[in-house]
């Protein structure tokens, strides 16, 4: 019995240690020039196609291929997607709740009116709200970072 408890303790200790290490993807992240996500999202057009480094708590990870993760902003209810081509980097589901740094190029995704209506309808449905999609008369843009390097911290 005592031997079994000792083995269990060792396994739990190793598992905790493995989960708490940094995970690095791609190039080295430039942690010295980190900008706030809220600053980027306040005027995203100023940063499109420019290299930036952001930091935040991981609040979502792609469940199918690990090809994206969402970082929470320093401002309430804001988040920024970090998106890679499938297989370039695979972000683990276990990273959710941990801090991360991402260096990469800001990309703009332009949606036309119909795409914007579908997107806003999807968000409203997901939140259990109603939306008048007919009142949407212009497209919108979404912004994300295409990373060259990501570090998921302890």
Secondary structure, DSSP 8 states (H G I E B T S, - for coil): -HHHHHHHHHHHHHHHHHHTS-EEEES---GGGEE-HHHHHHTGGGTBT-EEEEEEEEEEE-TTT--EEEEE-SSTT-EEEEE--TTT----GGGTTSEEEEEEEEEEEEE-HHHHHHHHHHHHHHHT----GGG--S-EEEEEEEEEEEEE--
